[in-house]
Amino acid sequence: MALLIGDLELCVCDIMAALDLPQSTVSRHLSSLRNAGFVDDRRQGIWMYYKLNKKGIKHGAILFDFLETNFVTLSQTARDLDLLNAHLATKKKTQCS
């Protein structure tokens, strides 16, 4: 999930669309990442938005750079990023649902 978020701020529905996972699974994993300090969250209405917390954890920027360098070439990562980009392009025309 961290590679999907990158420098973006994403709502749960964005991550659900990219990973083809149910809301409960995505929310549970994001909650674990938030509790560990890897992501920050904010609420806007009924939606929760998440972004990476690269500065909030010791060596966070180094860790995320390592993950991006070593996992971005995986076919599954490329597929997930493609699905996210397609979703975000469509989302510009609609709201989260």
PERA-V138453 format. One record per pair of residues at least 24 apart in sequence whose C-alpha atoms are under 6 Angstrom apart, sorted by the first residue. I is the first residue (numbers start at 1). J is the second residue. D is the distance in Angstrom with one decimal. If there is no record, write none. Layout:
i=I j=J d=D
i=I j=J d=D
//
This chain:
i=9 j=50 d=5.4
i=9 j=51 d=4.6
i=10 j=49 d=5.3
i=10 j=50 d=5.3
i=11 j=48 d=5.6
i=11 j=49 d=4.2
i=18 j=80 d=5.3
i=18 j=83 d=4.8
i=18 j=84 d=4.4
//
